[in-house]
Amino acid sequence: MVVPVLSAGTGMVVPVLSAGKGMVVPVLSAGTGMVVPVLSAGTGMVVPVLSAGTGMVEPVLSAGTGMVEPVLSAGTGMVEPVLSAGTGMVEPVLSAGTGMVEPVLSAGTGMVEPVLSAGTGMVEPVLSSAGKGMVVPVLSAGTGMVVPVLSAGTGMVVPVLSAGTGMVVPVLSAGQGQQGGWYHRAVAGVTEPQLGSPSHSWYHRAVAGITEP
């Protein structure tokens, strides 16, 4: 059925189709407090979702369907739109700490991408030390889960293949010798670039898939 509701742009009344038939119902716009029609995920029905900023209702797009789906903000428990990598649509990703939804940036695009935490298997934001604070998902050699690893020399995150497993391991920083010690310093954001060293050669051999003890 047709229901008169206020238009977000003009404050005038416009006819929109009533829910119950898989159509549009009036929900409040976060910006204006006026009513806008938005489609609900799954059913084509409208679902009101709260905006994290205002507590008002805001339409957010669901990844895959382009429909509206509520996703929870890690900070507030309110709904916040986060962009999915690849589609630019909204996708829920879980925060490792809270199990709530948190936006994390994908390397390269600046879009949101879910990446798994090595500890919990949950989604966690991990930063590269490249200066852009972007996220790069890389696989841990031990667990197959995602961990942040810094490349020696650039401070960028680079996936390199482990000899033997084909999984990703952190590359060695020049002069350290012990991967474990370097890894802990790398996680702390410490980088030690010395690019002409034997470890630099090791890095290139690793990328080429050459196995060495």
C-alpha positions as CSV (number, residue, x, y, z in Angstrom):
1,M,0.0,0.0,0.0
2,V,1.1,3.6,-0.4
3,V,1.9,5.6,2.7
4,P,2.7,9.3,2.8
5,V,6.1,10.1,4.3
6,L,8.3,13.1,4.4
7,S,11.0,13.5,1.8
8,A,14.6,13.9,3.2
9,G,15.4,16.5,0.6
10,T,12.4,18.7,0.7
11,G,10.4,18.0,3.8
12,M,7.4,17.5,1.4
13,V,5.3,14.4,1.5
14,V,6.0,11.7,-1.1
15,P,4.2,8.4,-1.7
16,V,6.4,5.3,-0.8
17,L,5.3,1.7,-0.7
18,S,4.5,0.1,2.6
19,A,6.4,-2.8,4.1
20,G,4.5,-6.0,4.3
21,K,4.7,-6.5,0.6
22,G,8.5,-6.5,0.4
23,M,8.5,-2.8,-0.3
24,V,9.8,0.4,1.3
25,V,8.9,1.7,4.7
26,P,9.9,5.1,6.2
27,V,13.1,5.3,8.2
28,L,14.8,8.4,9.6
29,S,17.8,9.8,7.7
30,A,20.9,10.3,9.9
31,G,21.7,13.6,8.3
32,T,18.4,15.4,8.4
33,G,16.1,13.4,10.7
34,M,13.8,13.2,7.7
35,V,12.4,10.0,6.2
36,V,14.1,8.2,3.4
37,P,13.2,4.9,1.8
38,V,15.9,2.2,2.1
39,L,15.8,-1.5,1.3
40,S,16.4,-4.3,3.8
41,A,18.9,-7.1,3.2
42,G,17.6,-10.5,2.4
43,T,13.9,-9.9,2.3
44,G,13.7,-6.6,0.4
45,M,12.0,-5.2,3.5
46,V,13.3,-2.1,5.2
47,V,15.2,-2.5,8.5
48,P,16.0,0.5,10.6
49,V,19.7,0.6,11.6
50,L,21.2,3.1,14.0
51,S,24.0,5.4,12.9
52,A,27.1,5.3,15.2
53,G,27.5,9.1,15.1
54,T,23.9,10.3,15.7
55,G,21.9,7.4,16.9
56,M,19.6,8.1,13.9
57,V,18.8,5.6,11.2
58,E,21.1,5.5,8.2
59,P,21.0,3.3,5.1
60,V,24.1,1.2,4.7
61,L,24.7,-1.3,1.8
62,S,25.2,-5.0,2.4
63,A,28.1,-6.6,0.5
64,G,26.9,-9.0,-2.2
65,T,23.3,-7.8,-2.4
66,G,23.6,-4.1,-2.3
67,M,20.8,-4.2,0.2
68,V,20.8,-2.7,3.7
69,E,22.1,-4.7,6.6
70,P,22.8,-3.7,10.2
71,V,26.5,-4.0,11.2
72,L,27.7,-3.1,14.7
73,S,30.5,-0.6,15.5
74,A,33.2,-2.0,17.8
75,G,33.4,1.2,19.8
76,T,29.7,2.0,20.4
77,G,27.7,-1.1,19.6
78,M,25.9,1.2,17.2
79,V,25.6,0.6,13.4
80,E,28.3,2.0,11.2
81,P,28.9,1.7,7.5
82,V,32.2,0.1,6.6
83,L,33.4,-0.5,3.0
84,S,34.2,-4.0,1.7
85,A,37.3,-4.3,-0.3
86,G,36.7,-5.1,-4.0
87,T,33.1,-4.0,-4.1
88,G,33.0,-0.8,-2.0
89,M,29.9,-2.3,-0.4
90,V,29.4,-2.7,3.3
91,E,30.4,-5.9,4.9
92,P,30.5,-6.9,8.6
93,V,33.9,-7.8,9.9
94,L,34.5,-8.9,13.5
95,S,36.9,-7.2,15.9
96,A,39.3,-9.5,17.6
97,G,38.8,-7.8,21.0
98,T,35.1,-7.5,21.2
99,G,33.6,-9.7,18.5
100,M,31.9,-6.5,17.3
101,V,32.3,-5.0,13.8
102,E,35.3,-2.7,13.2
103,P,36.5,-1.1,10.0
104,V,40.0,-2.2,9.0
105,L,41.8,-0.8,5.9
106,S,43.0,-3.0,3.1
107,A,46.4,-2.3,1.7
108,G,46.4,-0.9,-1.8
109,T,42.8,0.3,-1.9
110,G,42.2,1.8,1.5
111,M,39.0,-0.2,1.5
112,V,37.9,-2.5,4.3
113,E,38.9,-6.1,4.2
114,P,38.5,-8.8,6.8
115,V,41.8,-10.3,8.0
116,L,42.2,-13.0,10.6
117,S,44.1,-12.6,13.8
118,A,46.8,-15.2,14.4
119,G,45.8,-15.6,18.0
120,T,42.0,-15.8,17.9
121,G,41.0,-16.4,14.3
122,M,38.9,-13.2,14.6
123,V,39.3,-10.1,12.5
124,E,41.9,-7.6,13.7
125,P,43.2,-4.4,12.2
126,V,47.0,-4.7,11.6
127,L,49.0,-1.7,10.4
128,S,52.0,-1.7,8.0
129,S,54.8,0.7,8.9
130,A,54.8,2.1,5.4
131,G,53.5,5.4,6.7
132,K,50.0,4.9,5.3
133,G,48.8,2.7,8.1
134,M,47.2,0.3,5.6
135,V,46.4,-3.4,6.3
136,V,48.0,-6.3,4.4
137,P,46.7,-9.8,5.1
138,V,49.6,-12.2,5.2
139,L,49.7,-15.9,6.3
140,S,51.7,-17.0,9.3
141,A,54.0,-20.0,8.6
142,G,53.0,-21.6,11.9
143,T,49.3,-21.3,12.0
144,G,48.2,-20.3,8.5
145,M,46.5,-17.3,10.2
146,V,47.1,-13.7,9.4
147,V,49.9,-11.8,11.3
148,P,51.5,-8.4,10.7
149,V,55.0,-8.8,9.4
150,L,57.4,-6.0,8.4
151,S,59.9,-6.2,5.6
152,A,63.5,-5.3,6.3
153,G,64.6,-2.2,4.5
154,T,61.3,-0.6,3.7
155,G,59.2,-1.1,6.7
156,M,56.5,-2.3,4.3
157,V,54.6,-5.5,4.8
158,V,55.7,-8.1,2.2
159,P,54.4,-11.6,1.9
160,V,57.3,-14.1,1.3
161,L,57.2,-17.8,1.0
162,S,58.6,-20.1,3.6
163,A,61.0,-22.7,2.3
164,G,59.2,-26.0,3.0
165,T,55.7,-24.9,3.7
166,G,54.9,-22.3,1.0
167,M,53.4,-20.2,3.8
168,V,54.3,-16.6,4.6
169,V,57.0,-15.9,7.1
170,P,58.5,-12.6,8.3
171,V,61.6,-11.6,6.3
172,L,64.8,-11.2,8.2
173,S,66.2,-7.8,9.0
174,A,69.9,-7.4,8.2
175,G,72.3,-8.3,11.0
176,Q,69.9,-10.0,13.3
177,G,70.4,-13.6,12.6
178,Q,67.6,-14.7,14.8
179,Q,64.2,-14.5,13.1
180,G,62.3,-14.5,16.5
181,G,64.1,-11.5,17.8
182,W,63.6,-9.6,14.6
183,Y,60.0,-10.5,14.5
184,H,59.3,-9.1,18.0
185,R,61.1,-5.9,17.1
186,A,59.1,-5.7,13.9
187,V,55.8,-6.1,15.6
188,A,56.8,-3.3,17.9
189,G,57.4,-1.2,14.8
190,V,61.2,-1.3,14.9
191,T,62.8,-1.7,11.5
192,E,66.5,-1.9,10.7
193,P,67.1,-1.4,7.0
194,Q,70.5,-2.6,5.6
195,L,69.7,-3.7,2.2
196,G,73.1,-4.9,0.8
197,S,73.3,-7.7,3.4
198,P,73.1,-11.5,3.2
199,S,69.5,-11.4,4.5
200,H,68.6,-9.2,1.6
201,S,69.9,-12.0,-0.7
202,W,67.9,-14.5,1.4
203,Y,64.8,-12.4,0.9
204,H,65.1,-12.5,-2.8
205,R,65.9,-16.3,-2.8
206,A,62.8,-16.8,-0.6
207,V,60.6,-14.8,-2.9
208,A,61.9,-16.9,-5.8
209,G,60.8,-20.0,-3.8
210,I,64.4,-21.3,-3.4
211,T,64.6,-23.6,-0.3
212,E,67.5,-23.1,2.0
213,P,68.0,-24.1,5.7
